[in-house]
Amino acid sequence: MENIIINDGEKIIQLTPSILAVFALGMVWSIIWKGIALWKAARISHKKWFIALLVFNTIGILDIIYIYFIASKYSVETEEMPAETKDEKEESSEIK
């Protein structure tokens, strides 16, 4: 595989396959942590945290801090819907 050379004015940057691999791994790392943090912020309704996590890219650092130190203090309460009884199902099918 050839090295990619980028000439940016006076600076010449040489991107080797190992540098590209590290960059790709960093992107995957960041996307995974950001996805988890955004999901938790949305579930807990932390709008300000959601915006901050979405805007600032800190290579997963802010995301990890949010997940382990902020979101862990909260829990999401869900309500279970009562299961329909056999009679209710029969009535709803008769109406249709």
Secondary structure, 3 states (H helix, E strand, C coil): CCCEEEEECCEEEEECHHHHHHHHHHHHHHHHHHHHHHHHHHHHCCHHHHHHHHHCCCCCHHHHHHHHHHHHHCCCCCCCCCCCCHHHHHHHHHHC
